[in-house]
Amino acid sequence: MINSQKKRQFLLALFLCLLFNSSLMAASLNADLKPYCIAQNGLKKAYVKRVVDGDTLILKAEDGTDDKSIRLVGVNTPELNHQTGEHQDYAWQAYQFLKQFENEYIYYQEGPDKRDRYGRYLYYLFDIDRISIGSQLISHGLGYRIAIPPNIKYQTCLIKAEAQAKKQQLGVWRKTQQWQPQAGFVVANLTITSVTRNRGGWWLKTKQGLSINLPKAYADQWSEQAVFRLEGQHLQARGWQYFRTSKKAEHKSWILLIKHPNDLLLVLQ
């Protein structure tokens, strides 16, 4: 009777041990499947004083130096308008996601290009587990991956994060990416009709009446052969566009600036 009871206890303990180990293995596999970027090299620590929108916040350095306005590198979230309350789709969700880090400590790395044109510092941000906050936003469909040299670290894993969000049609990827004639950030599927070059860089005309400009300052990002091969291709383009005014009617058009090949990707038909 005693031996039988000990045997049952042994089998129960063995079962629980196997169950626990399998749970750990499953958790490990699930973690590996998440397309998050993990911090590489050294990190600095800072306190999140306030979140402004889905990709901008105010940090106070651990050494107590002045507050800094920070723009996340590698991600662009939908526009949030605090004044009118007229937000783009998923702007509020991106803002709320970033709010979870408010009044908490996070890690950061500075980008090679230190500031944007608004004076904001350009940082890669990481949570307490050293997981990229930008990649979390992207993988949830709360923002778009962007590549602006020289701040292009972590692009490989950001592309994977976005691919998962696209596949699952999360957030911003629930809608078809159709081009709209409006100023600001756009992601759209386009067909290239011609490729030319002048002192302003490469110019790719599209069926949609939009001209894509690959600026001369970033010419080293593309080979001449690769650019000419874009003619006739169906591409997904992303970046900031504006309307170019001119006295000559043929020069009036929407211009989309693209600075890195990762923001001009082939679309499989």
Secondary structure, DSSP 8 states (H G I E B T S, - for coil): -HHHHHHHHHHHHHHHHHHHHHHHHHHHHHHHHS---B--S--EEEEEEEEEETTEEEEEETT----EEEEESSEE-----TTT----TTHHHHHHHHHTTTTSEEEEEEEEEEE-TTS-EEEEEE-TTSBBHHHHHHHTTSSEE--BTTB-TTHHHHHHHHHHHHHTT-GGGGS-----S-SEEEEEEEEEEEEEEETTEEEEEETTSEEEEEEGGGGGGS-HHHHHTTTT-EEEEEEEEEEE--SSGGG-EEEEE--SGGGEEE---
